[in-house]
Amino acid sequence: MMGKTKLSDVARAAGVSPMTVSRVLNGRGGASPDTCERIRQIADELNYRPNALARGLKSDKSRIVGVLVPDISNPFFPEIIRGIESVAMQNGYNLLLCNVDESAKREIDLMQILESQRVDGIVWCSARLPEQPLIKALQAYKAAVLVNRSVAPAIAGSIMIDYRTGAADAARHLWQTDRRRIAILAGPTTSRGAAERLEGVKTAFEALGAEPVAVVHCNPDVAGGAAASKGILTSSPDIDGIICYNDLNAVGALQTCEELGLSVPHDVSIIGFDGISLGELVRPKLSTLHVDKYSIGQLSMRMLLDRIDGKFIQHSIVIRPELTLRGSTA
């Protein structure tokens, strides 16, 4: 069996020094454009793969970033991951993806694992930890970016979705369509984004001189939405509008309405949050607060790269959701 191709093998085949090959393959120039192209082609033909560990020890960089998400099965997060990966690959980084599975304890365990793997930085999506344990965990890293949470800029950058404004838009829309008995599926009690959505809804209702009929926290999945909406609609059958923590909860509410013989949107209007593709596949199509998840991923990785390089150009970006009206609202 042939041994692993070495950098010196590429240099010999290209007729240049190993130092020249190293500089070219690490994007630092060192040769004419034609020579650079020849070196890359020979490296590809010989199936040369740099020793990432050795390269990391020399540069004090592993070229790996950690990404934590609360639930990989939630369609909201794969799009963010794709956005992160697209920018990471363009800049010579790989991802170490961690699924928290909605567990604050697992978040701590995974952070310790990522630290042991010498990742250059982390993107942490929708962290469930309370404020102080979150800050303590982040302080182990040179560079970090939070999605849907924020801490002091010296500790981590942040990509924030303006949940308050989005949820207020949803509440006002239902009110403007003559919905007066509105319930809230408020999502997990540990989610900061859930608290912000609820604040936005309550602020909008206060301005209207009203308040939600019911607020129920639930798991952020289809089953959680189905169970919570069934409890609400059974105890308060005159509910005529439901604002949901996310689109998965909203799909669960659609299922419950069908089970109970309620017409959507004639009897009950339903609005989700996040704008996942599933919302366009159900019937009626789901009204939602849409956010560009792929762009969130790209923005978070670019911010992380700046922080890895010691450039604190931008500490926080706020994205406003877009109210997208479809068949589930009157």
C-alpha positions in Angstrom: 0.0 0.0 0.0 1.3 3.4 -0.9 2.2 5.7 1.9 0.6 9.1 2.5 1.7 11.8 0.2 4.1 14.3 1.8 4.6 18.0 1.1 8.1 17.1 -0.1 6.5 14.7 -2.7 4.5 17.6 -4.1 7.6 19.9 -4.2 9.6 17.3 -6.0 6.9 16.7 -8.6 6.4 20.5 -9.1 10.2 21.2 -9.2 10.0 23.8 -6.4 11.0 23.9 -2.8 8.8 22.5 0.0 8.6 26.1 1.4 7.1 27.3 -1.9 4.5 24.5 -1.8 3.6 25.3 1.8 3.2 29.0 1.0 1.0 28.4 -2.1 -1.2 25.8 -0.4 -1.8 28.1 2.6 -2.8 31.0 0.4 0.3 33.1 1.1 1.6 33.4 -2.5 5.3 32.9 -3.0 5.2 31.9 -6.8 3.9 33.1 -10.1 0.2 32.5 -10.9 1.1 29.7 -13.4 3.4 28.0 -10.8 0.7 28.3 -8.1 -1.8 26.7 -10.4 0.6 23.8 -11.2 1.3 23.2 -7.5 -2.4 23.0 -6.7 -3.0 20.7 -9.6 -0.1 18.4 -8.6 -1.2 18.4 -5.0 -4.7 17.4 -6.1 -3.4 14.6 -8.4 -1.3 13.2 -5.6 -4.2 13.5 -3.2 -2.0 15.5 -0.8 -3.8 16.5 2.4 -2.0 18.9 4.8 -1.5 17.7 8.4 -4.1 19.8 10.1 -2.7 19.2 13.6 0.9 20.1 12.7 -0.3 23.2 10.8 -2.4 24.2 13.8 0.5 23.9 16.2 2.6 26.1 14.0 0.0 28.8 13.5 -1.7 28.4 16.9 -4.9 27.8 15.0 -6.8 24.5 14.5 -8.8 25.9 11.6 -11.9 24.3 13.3 -14.9 26.2 14.7 -17.5 24.7 17.0 -21.2 25.2 16.3 -23.8 24.4 18.9 -27.6 24.2 18.2 -30.4 23.3 20.6 -32.0 20.7 18.3 -30.6 19.6 14.9 -33.9 18.1 13.9 -35.6 21.6 14.0 -35.5 22.8 10.4 -34.7 26.3 11.6 -31.1 25.4 12.4 -29.8 23.4 9.3 -30.2 26.6 7.2 -28.1 28.5 9.7 -25.5 25.7 9.7 -25.3 25.8 5.9 -24.7 29.6 6.0 -21.9 29.1 8.6 -20.3 26.3 6.6 -20.4 28.3 3.3 -18.3 31.1 4.8 -16.1 28.7 6.9 -15.1 26.6 3.8 -14.3 29.7 1.8 -11.8 30.7 4.5 -10.3 27.3 5.1 -12.2 26.3 8.2 -14.1 23.2 9.1 -17.1 22.8 11.5 -17.4 20.7 14.6 -21.2 20.5 15.0 -22.8 19.8 18.4 -26.5 19.0 19.1 -27.5 20.2 22.5 -30.8 18.4 22.4 -32.5 21.1 24.5 -30.4 20.3 27.5 -28.5 23.0 29.5 -26.3 20.4 31.1 -25.3 19.0 27.7 -24.4 22.6 26.7 -21.8 22.7 29.4 -20.5 19.2 28.6 -20.2 20.1 24.9 -18.5 23.4 25.6 -15.8 21.5 27.5 -15.4 19.1 24.7 -15.0 21.9 22.2 -12.4 23.5 24.4 -10.4 20.2 24.5 -10.5 20.1 20.7 -8.8 23.5 20.5 -11.4 25.0 18.3 -10.5 28.6 17.2 -14.0 29.9 18.1 -17.6 29.0 18.5 -21.0 30.0 17.1 -23.6 29.2 19.7 -27.2 29.2 18.5 -30.1 29.9 21.0 -28.2 29.1 24.1 -30.4 27.8 26.9 -28.0 28.4 29.8 -28.8 31.2 32.4 -26.7 34.4 32.0 -23.9 33.7 34.5 -23.1 30.1 33.5 -23.3 31.2 29.8 -20.7 34.0 30.4 -18.5 31.6 32.3 -18.6 29.0 29.5 -17.8 31.7 26.8 -14.8 33.0 28.6 -12.9 29.9 27.8 -12.7 30.9 24.1 -10.7 33.6 22.3 -13.6 34.1 19.9 -17.4 33.5 20.1 -20.6 34.6 18.5 -24.1 34.1 19.9 -27.2 33.7 17.7 -30.4 34.7 19.5 -28.6 35.7 22.7 -26.3 38.6 23.7 -23.7 39.3 26.3 -21.1 42.0 26.8 -19.3 42.6 23.4 -15.9 41.8 25.0 -17.1 38.3 25.6 -19.0 37.5 22.4 -20.5 39.1 19.3 -24.2 38.6 18.7 -26.7 38.1 15.8 -30.1 39.0 17.2 -33.5 38.5 15.7 -35.9 41.2 16.7 -38.5 38.8 18.2 -40.3 41.6 20.1 -41.1 43.5 17.0 -42.0 40.4 15.0 -44.4 39.1 17.7 -46.0 42.5 18.0 -46.5 42.6 14.2 -48.3 39.2 14.5 -50.5 40.4 17.4 -51.5 43.6 15.6 -52.3 41.7 12.4 -54.7 39.3 14.2 -56.3 42.2 15.9 -56.8 44.0 12.6 -58.5 41.0 11.2 -61.1 41.1 14.1 -59.5 38.3 16.2 -60.2 39.2 19.9 -59.7 35.8 21.7 -56.0 35.2 21.1 -53.8 32.6 22.7 -50.0 32.3 22.8 -48.0 29.1 22.5 -44.9 30.5 24.2 -42.3 27.8 23.6 -39.7 26.7 26.1 -39.3 28.5 29.5 -35.5 28.4 29.0 -35.5 30.2 25.7 -34.6 33.9 25.7 -36.2 34.2 22.3 -39.5 32.9 23.7 -39.4 35.5 26.5 -38.8 38.3 23.9 -41.7 37.1 21.7 -44.0 37.1 24.7 -42.9 40.6 25.6 -43.6 41.8 22.1 -47.1 40.3 22.1 -47.9 41.8 25.5 -46.6 45.2 24.5 -48.8 45.2 21.4 -51.9 44.1 23.4 -51.3 46.8 26.1 -51.4 49.4 23.3 -54.7 47.9 22.1 -56.2 47.9 25.6 -56.3 44.1 25.6 -54.4 41.0 26.7 -53.9 37.4 25.6 -56.6 34.9 26.7 -54.1 32.2 27.4 -50.3 31.8 27.5 -48.9 28.2 27.5 -45.2 27.2 27.4 -44.5 24.1 25.4 -41.7 22.1 23.7 -40.6 23.7 20.4 -41.8 20.9 18.2 -44.9 19.7 16.4 -46.0 17.5 19.3 -45.5 20.3 21.7 -47.7 22.6 19.6 -50.4 20.0 19.2 -50.6 19.2 22.9 -50.5 22.9 24.0 -53.1 24.0 21.5 -55.4 21.1 22.3 -55.3 22.1 26.0 -56.1 25.8 25.1 -58.9 25.1 22.6 -60.5 22.5 24.8 -60.6 24.8 27.9 -61.4 27.9 25.8 -63.3 26.8 22.7 -64.0 30.5 21.7 -60.3 31.1 20.9 -60.1 32.6 17.4 -56.3 33.3 17.0 -53.1 31.6 18.1 -49.6 33.1 17.9 -47.0 30.3 18.0 -43.4 30.3 19.2 -42.2 28.7 15.9 -43.6 27.1 12.8 -43.3 23.6 14.2 -45.6 24.6 17.1 -48.0 26.2 14.5 -48.1 23.0 12.5 -49.0 21.1 15.7 -51.8 23.7 16.2 -53.1 23.1 12.6 -53.2 19.4 13.4 -55.2 20.0 16.6 -57.7 22.2 14.8 -58.3 19.5 12.2 -58.7 17.0 15.0 -61.3 19.2 16.8 -63.2 20.0 13.6 -62.2 23.7 13.6 -61.6 25.5 10.3 -58.4 27.4 9.8 -58.6 30.4 9.3 -62.4 30.7 9.5 -62.7 29.6 13.1 -59.1 30.1 14.2 -56.2 32.1 12.6 -52.7 30.7 13.3 -49.3 32.5 12.9 -46.0 30.8 13.3 -42.4 32.1 13.5 -39.2 31.4 11.6 -40.4 30.8 8.0 -39.2 27.2 7.6 -40.1 25.4 4.3 -42.6 23.1 6.1 -44.9 26.1 6.5 -45.5 26.2 2.7 -46.2 22.4 2.5 -49.1 22.2 5.0 -52.7 23.1 4.2 -53.6 25.8 4.7 -50.2 27.3 4.1 -48.8 28.9 7.2 -48.6 32.6 7.9 -45.3 33.3 9.7 -42.6 35.7 10.7 -39.9 34.9 8.2 -36.2 35.3 8.9 -33.4 34.6 6.4 -31.6 31.8 8.3 -28.9 31.2 5.7 -27.8 34.8 5.9 -27.8 34.6 9.7 -25.3 31.8 9.4 -23.1 33.7 7.0 -23.2 36.8 9.1 -22.3 34.9 12.3 -19.3 33.2 10.7 -18.0 36.4 9.2 -18.3 38.0 12.6 -16.5 35.0 14.2 -13.6 35.2 11.7 -13.1 38.9 12.5 -13.0 38.1 16.2 -10.6 35.2 15.6 -8.3 37.6 13.8 -8.6 40.2 16.7 -10.8 42.5 14.6 -13.7 43.8 16.7 -15.4 45.6 13.8 -19.0 44.8 14.5 -20.3 43.5 17.9 -24.0 43.1 17.2 -26.4 42.7 14.2 -30.2 42.9 14.6 -32.5 41.3 12.0 -36.2 42.1 11.8 -38.5 39.3 10.9 -40.9 39.8 7.9 -44.6 39.1 8.4 -45.5 36.7 5.6 -49.2 36.2 5.3 -50.6 33.0 3.8 -53.8 30.9 4.2 -53.7 30.2 7.9 -54.8 33.8 8.7 -58.0 35.4 7.7 
